[in-house]
Amino acid sequence: MMPAGSYQPATLTGYCTEAPAQWPIMKLKRLFSVGSGAFIEQEDETAEGVPVYGGNGIRGHAAKPNCHGRTLLIGRVGAHCGNVHLVDGEFWYSEHALRVFPIKPISLDFFKYLIQVIDLNQFANRTAQPLINSSTTTDRYAAIPPLPEQQRIAAYLDASCAAIDAAVAAKRRQLETLDELRKSTVKRAVTMGLNPSVRTKRTDVEWIPEMPEHWRLVRVKDVMEFFNTVRVPVSAAERGVMTEKTYDYYGASGVIDKVEAYLFDGTYILIAEDGANLLTRSKPLAFLATGKFWVNNHAHILKPRWGGDDTFFVTLLESQDFSLFVTGAAQPKLTMENLGRFKLAVPRVTEQKEIAAFIREKDTEFRPLFAQIERQLETLVGYRKSLIHECVTGQRRVTEADVRRAGGCQAKEAPASLEIKA
């Protein structure tokens, strides 16, 4: 067993207030240097061959490598500043990544976790976009355990984080399964009604193979009114100087900002006019906007005619596949004309309202289930982060027994001559 030992102040490090007395505090430049990767032409990047690493993992392939072996890479620009990847084999690392070059014997596995805890992104130069460089990285102070302890910590965290990551993945699959169940339940309601034995009829519309025989086949523009002429875009520069930003400002996928005035007052259906989400559907395509709000020119604004139910129609539109009506190779677009002629199967208003009530009832049932799993996810992610911090800072001392219990391989003890000295 490793003795707990005494602790020393470690305020220089920035990520902990104290560290084990046996861990010297030093600048990272005493342990390693970093170098930037090289730019690669786009046509080479997408060719078959070795992987190309940027700031967020593999971003393509290159014909030949500029590095081989086990290497620690750090994202250096944009949203991926400070991201850490431990890679092996032959690969190309781009100008968006920094490579660690050890000066003394160190455990790259341990430093993968240490750099996460230091959070280099907070030290990035932000004149244009976040950027870190050699000095940003290596000028940081850190409390460094001896090499054998680095290896133990890394082995313990590898095993522990793998178990946590597996639990997180399982919870996310639960969320996906639950979401698919919710979507299929409400889609069945808005496309076939609530009566499981309803009589149906075939249609000649490709995306509506059958529908209840008492429903009507209509175009969107026949049952919904467009308010696109009212919308007005407001540039980011104009929004930036506003002082009384009170009202929601909607774009293609929801609220993107606040503004000083409003164009709409009430409940309307918004559906994206352009953007990759028209095809990827990673975010809701159709959604309700309620109250006083402003809409830019990237979303259609609709309102059901003749007292049609908002909840029914927004759910019906969200359940549709508009890919056949989307145009534009570089920027997908669902024009007002194409959306207007898109066909739907629609019941009378009384049945719409019954279906809407069913949807709200199901939302009430599903909402706490989603919330429970999301809370569990937050707990797992928070525990993973705190575990890494505790181990890397020495608040939790890792023994060989800990490594064995965590299911990891027993860390190899390094000769005392390789231990880092203050």
N, C-alpha and C positions, 0 to 999 in steps of 0.2 A: 504493500500500500504506500502511496505517496503521501508524505506529510503535508498537511494543509499549508504550513509555513506562514510567514508574516507577509504583510502587504506594504507597498510603497505608494506615495502619491503619483498619479499618472496624468495630471491635468494637461500636460503638453500634447498628449495623443489626440485630444479632442473627442474621442469616442468612449472614454472611460475615465473615472476619477481616481481609481487606484488599480494597481496590478501586483501580482506576486513579486516578492522581493528578489527572487531568483531570475526574473525576466528583465533584462536590460532594456532601457528605453532609448531608441536611436532613430535616426532618419532612415527611411527605406533605401536611400541612395548608397548606404553602406552595405546593403545586401544584394541589390540588383539595379541594373539600368533598364531603360525601356527605349525601344525604337519604333518608328512609324512604318507601316506597311507601304506598299507601292500601288499606284493607280493601275488599273487594267482596262483595256478597251472593252466596251459593251459586247461587241460581237464575240470576243474571246471568252467573256464571262459566262455566256450562256451555252458554250460548247461543252461537249462531253469531256470529262477528264476529272481533275482533282477539284475538291470543293474550294470555293472562295469564301473566306470569312470576313464579315464586316463587323459592325458594332453590336449586331443582334443575332449572331450565329451565321449559318450558311446563307449566302445570298445569290449563289450561282455556281458555275464551274469554270475552270480554266484549263487550257491545254497542258500546262506544265506548272509545277510548284515553285514557290520561292522560299519554302520552308519545309522541314521534315523533322519528325521526332515529337516528343512530348513537350508541349508549349502552353504557356499561360498568355491569353490574349485579353486586352481590356478595350472596351469601346471608348472612342475618343471624341466623338462629335454628335451633336444633335440630341435626340431623346434617349440615345443609347450610351451616353457618357457614363463610364464607370461600370458598365455591364462586364461580367467576367466569364470567360469560356476556357476550359482546360481541354485542349485538343491533342490529338496524336495522329501519326502517319504523315503522309505527304499532302500539302495544301498550299494555297495562296492566301496571304493575309493582306487586306487592302489598306488604303490610306485612311480608312475609317477605324482602324484598330491599332493598338500599341502592343508590342511584344515584349515580354519580360525576359531579360538576360541576367541570370544569377551571377553574382560576383563571388558569393560564398555559398557553401552547401546549404540549401534551404529545401523545404518541402513545398512544391508548387501546389499540392493539394491543400495544405494549410493556408497558403497565401490567397488561394481562391476564395476562402471564407473571410480572411482578414480584410481584403480589399472591399468585399461587400459591406462589412461593418464600418469601415472608414468612410464609405460613401463619397467617392471622388467627385460625384456630380455637384456637390455643394461648393466645390472649389473651382468650378469651371469658369472660364472667361465667357461672358455673355454679351459681348458687344454686338454680335450678329446672331449667332446661335451658340448654344453651349459647346465649349471646346476645352479639352484637357490636353496637356502635352507632357513632355518628359519631366520638367520641373514640378508641374502640378502634382504628378504622381509620386516622384521620389523624394520631394521635400517634406513629405508627411512624417511625423513622428509616430512610432508605434512601440508597444511593449512586446518584445519578441521572446517566446519560450525557447529553451534548448531544442535542438533538432529532434531528439527522440520524442519529446513532448509534442512538438509540432505534428509528428507522424501519428501519435496516439490520438490527438485531437481530430486530425483529418479523418482517420479511420473511423472514429466514433461518430463524427458528423456525417460522413458518407453513408454509414449504415442507418443512422437515425433519420437523416433527411430522406433517404430512399423510402423508408417506411412511412414517413409523413407524406411524401409526395404520392405514394401509392394510395393513401387514404384520401388525399385531396382529389386525385384523379377519379376515385370511386364516387366521391360526393358530386363531382362535376357530371359524371355519367348519370347519377341519380337526377340531377337538375335537368339534364337533357331529356331523359326518359319522361320525367314529370311534365316538361314543357311540351313534348310531342303528344303526350296523352291529353293535355289541356287543349292543344291546337286541334287534334283530331276530333275531340268532343265538340268543340264549338264550331268547327268546320262542318261537321255532320249536321249540326243544328241549322246553320245559315244556308246550307245548300240542299237539305232534304227535309227540314222541319223537325218537329218533336215527336211525330207519330211514326213509330218504327214499321207499322204495317200500311203506310200510305201508298196509294196506287200511283205508279209512275208512268212516264212516257219517254220515249227516245227523242233526241233532238239531233239536228244536223250540225250543231256547234261542236268543234273539236274538243274544247275544254269543259263541255257540259254534256257528257254522254247520255245522262238521263236526269229527269227532274220530276217533282210531284206534278201530277196531271192538272191540278187546279192552279198552279203557279203560272206567271206570265214570263215569257222570254222578251227582255227589253235591252235597249242600249243604255249605257251610263247616262248619256245626255238626255234620255227620255224621262228618267226618274230623279235626276239630280241637276241642280243649277250650279253653274260655275261662277266664281267671283274673282277670277284671275285679273280682271282689269283694275281691281281695287289695290292689289298688292304693289308695293314700292320697295326696291332694294335700298339699304342704307349701308354705305361703305364702313369698313372697320375704322377708318380715320374719322369719319363723322361720328360714329358711336363712341370713339375714344375721347372726344371732347365734351360729351354730354355729362352733365352733373346730376340731373334728377332722373336716373335710370330706374324706372318703376315697372314698365310693362315688358312682358316676354316678347322676344324677337325670334321668330321661327324661321328655320331653314328646311332643307329637304328631309332631315331626320329628327327634327324636334327643336327645342329651344337652344339657341346658340349664344344669346346675349340678352341684355336688357336695354330698352330705349325710353326716351322721354314721353313719347306719345303713342297712340294706338290707332289702328285702322278698323278693327273689328271688335264687336261687343256681342257676345253670345257664344253658342256652341257651333263649331264648324268642323268638317272633316278635311284634314290635310293629307295629301298623298304626294310623294316625291315626284318631281318632274325630270330630274337628271341625277347623275351620279352612279357609281359602281354598285351601290346598294340595290338598284333596280334589278340586278342580276344575282348578286351574292346573297342578298336578304339577310345580312348579318345584324341588321337593326330593323325595327318595325317600318313598314313602307307606308301604311295608312294609320293615322292616329287622330284623336280628338284634340282640338284646341278650344279651351273654354275661358270665358271672361273677356277682359280687354287685352288685346294683343296686336302685334304687327307681324306681317309675313313678307319675306323677301320673294324674289322671282324664281326660287328653286323648288317651290311647292305649289301644287294646285290646291285651290280652296273650293270646297263643294258643300252643298246643303241639300238634303233630300226634299223633293217636291211633295205637295199634298199631304203634309203631316207625317211623312215617312220617318222611321225611327233612326236616330243618329247611331246608337249602339249597334243595331242590326247592320246598317250599311257600312260602318267602319270595319266591323268584323268580317263582313262579306268581302269587302275590297282587300283587306289584309290577307285573306285566305286564297286569293287568286294568283295565278301565274301569268304575269304580263309580258314574259320574255318574247313572245311572238310579235308584240306590238312595240317593242323597244327598238329604237334606231340609233345609229351612231357607233362607229367602231372605237374611236378614241374616248369619247365621252358618251356613255349610254344616256338616252333621252326618251322619255315617254311624253309625247306631245299632247296638247289639249285635244287635238283632233283624234288621235289614236285612242286616247283614254275615253273620249266621248262616244266612240263607236264600239267600244268593248262591250260584249253582251253578258248579261247576268240573268239568272232565274230568280224571280222576286215574288213573294206572296203579298196578300192584301195587308194593309196597315195594321189591322187587329192582330194578325198572326206575327207580323214583324215585332210587335210589342211583346207578345208572348215569348218569342224567341229571345228578345233582348233581356227579358226578366230572367230567363233560364241562364243566359250568359253571365249576368251579374251574380246569380246564385252560384254558378260554378266558379267564378272568380273569387267569391267569398270563401269557397271550400279550398281552392288551390292556394290562395295567398299565404295562409299560415304555414302550409307545407313548404312552399318556396322559402319563406322567411326562416324556418327552422333549419333547413339545409344550408342556407347562406350564412346563418350564425355559426353553424358547425364549421363551415369553410373558413370563416374569419378566425375562429379559435385555432384551427390547425395552422393556418398561415402565420398567425401571431405567435403561436408556440414555436414554430420553426425558426422564425426570426429571433425570438428571445433566446432559444437554445444556442443558436450560432453565436450570438453576442456573449452569452455567459461563458461559453467554452473558449472563445477567441480572446476574451479579456481576462481569463483566469478566475472568474467568479465561481465557475464550476471546474474543479480539477479532474481531469480524465485519467483513469488508471487502466491497466491492461484488463482488469476484470470488467470495467465499463465497456471496453471495446468488445470483449467476448460476449457480454450480455446483449449488446446492440446488434450482434450478428455479423460484425465486421471482422476482417482479417486482423490478426495480431500485428500491431505495428512493429517493424524491425527497429531494434535499438541501434543507434549509430554510435561509432566510437566516440569517446569523450573528446578526442582531438578535433572532432568536427562540430562540436557545440559552439554556438555563437557567444562570444565573450563581449562584455561591455567595453 
